[in-house]
Amino acid sequence: MHGNNVSYVFLLGFPNLHSINILLFVFLLIIYCVTMCGNVLIITLVSINKNLHSPMYFFITQVSLLDILMTTDILPNLLHIILHDGGTMTLDACISQFYAFANAETSECLILTVMSYDRYVAICNPLRYSSIVNKPFCVKSVAVSWLLSFSMMSLNEIATRKLDFCGPNVVDHFFCDLTPILELSCSDTSLIQIQASIFGIIIIICPFTMIIVSYVYIITTILNIQSISGRQKAFSTCSSHLAVVCIFFGTLFSVYMVPTKEQLLTSRTTLSLLYTVVTPLLNPFIYSLRNKDFSEAFKKLKQN
């Protein structure tokens, strides 16, 4: 970077919660441990159990892997910030933290979209499911999701690192998000903001629209099933994915697609906690709870 007066940034974290810092630290540490254990357990169960070697569970392991990467990028540093009433990190590390997080979020958006297509084919075109959603399709779709997100975020990251940063060097957040980073710059950031908005359409609005279209077809097909038990069985195969989509995209829309206002700062921080901390915690429970395949695989693992 050139012409920078800022080499370090100070993250404020939660300056109004000094009185419950230790309690908050313990609470988030437990969340971190449970999140890691839950997602690692899902990856392990799918890897070692042949009954879970299907496209749907393969995609679930990818979501778990991304949740592990995202949580590890945010939570350890957040715990340090809470314990020390704020935290200092280099500007380079701050930018890297955001783009590592953005990579994971973008990949998860795309993989959740592929999962909706998987559910669409399974329910609306079951006879052709094994020929359409086969192993090459799964590997290619995941590889494309990872590469597309990495390519888009790399373009944005390169542009961000070329900015001049004159200060102040205080970030009023618990992690390095894009808006707080750009606020530290004295360069014209309009191009990056336009680029980020375009990418937001590509990675949030377009995938979400595709998911909605998939579920319109899925719900229409389910409603045409004659037996109640048949409807329940069909819906149960996509209810977990639908729950994750609602939580994940709901918080993303609230934070990134709603215009930033000063009075929304507190609510934005709370929403940021939802998608960086709570969603990765809930995903393993949503996918494994009421799932007989996971329950049986877990019982076998305990017996061994």
Buried (B, 14 or more C-beta within 10 A) or exposed (E): BEEBEBEEBBBBBBEEEEEEBEEBBEEBBEBBEBBBEBBBBBBBBBEEBEBBEBBBBBBBBBBBBBBBBBBBBBBEBBBBBBBEEBBBBEBEEBBBBBBBBBBBBBBBBBBBBBBBBBBBBBBBBEEEBEEBBEEEBBEEBBEEBBEBBBEBBEEBBEBBBEBBBBEEBBBEBBBBBBBBBBBBBBBEBEEBEEBBEEBBEBBBEBBBEBBEEBBEBBBEBBEEBEEEEEBEEBBEBBBBBBBBBEBBBBBBBBBBBEEEEEEBEEEBBEBBBBBBBBBBBBBBEBBBEEBEBBEBBBEEEEEE
